[in-house]
């Protein structure tokens, strides 16, 4: 399927794609906005872009409509260095668009136009490039892909085929609009957890997934469910990560926030980068936090992802406090 042949892609993501329509005026509601910018969007697609900006080969398993926005998404993926070999074109549905409002520093409402359903949620198990999924150095999915059939079955089939090979990452990415209830999301996430070795989420997403919002307790709960590495994002307070032996804490990177949307995707792309480079965990988290901060200081998401030189320069320019300690286990 496509141009890859037997070549292994560094980062393969799966799930949401669309067009982000972002206002070019800050601090006003959409009803008063006079001009907009158009950008490639969708969390897993942005993660792939972020990885590509860091000179990793990247692709996305997803679907768009047979319409101008779908053509824009595929062309923009190519322009930003992401292969579109695994993008299905759905003849029956429109490519979704997402609007946001920008009220810095911490209020960025999102409005998803994905009805009756987005093409990416109609992916089926027989649409999957199984060899690419198995061979990718990082396979990244989001919980949104579990929110509806047949996408849920497709994601689970992908995870089963991959067989929990490192690095298989679940981004909790909880979007209330896509779920009947938090309980439904928790049930779906629980079904996927045995197939992944790394989970990434913020406090609210962890609360939905495992009933814990305290970062350390949430990480403990995820490890108790078989995850090897739990990464809990704490917003401006930084990030906490836990594996079987360690707890690593990294303070937030100081930044003047313009638009917080997309910072988590930049974090994800840099996390993939550090894992592939086999950096120490603390260095990987410092870089991921810095990447997220850089994107939060800019309007757009996909086109705001930092390059490797830019990211490393930011890490040097804004050193942050870190702390690593041995994990205290209840039965020790």
Secondary structure, 3 states (H helix, E strand, C coil): CCCCCCCCCCEEEECCCEEEEEECCCCCCHHHCCCEEEEEECHHHHHHHHHHHCCCCEEEEEEEECCHHHHHHHHHHHHCCEECCCEEEECCCCCCEEEECCECCCECCEEEECCCCCHHHHCCHHHCCHHHHHHCCEEEEEHHHHCCCCHHHHHHHHHHHHCCCCCEEEECCCCHHHCCCHHHHHHHHHHHHCCCCEEEEEHHHHHHHHCCCCHHHHHHHHHHCCCCEEEEECHHHCEEEECCCEEEEECCCCCCCCCCCCHHHHHHHHHHHHHHHCCCHHHHHHHHHHHHHHHHCCCCCHHHCCCHHHHHHHHHHCCCCEEEEECCCCCC
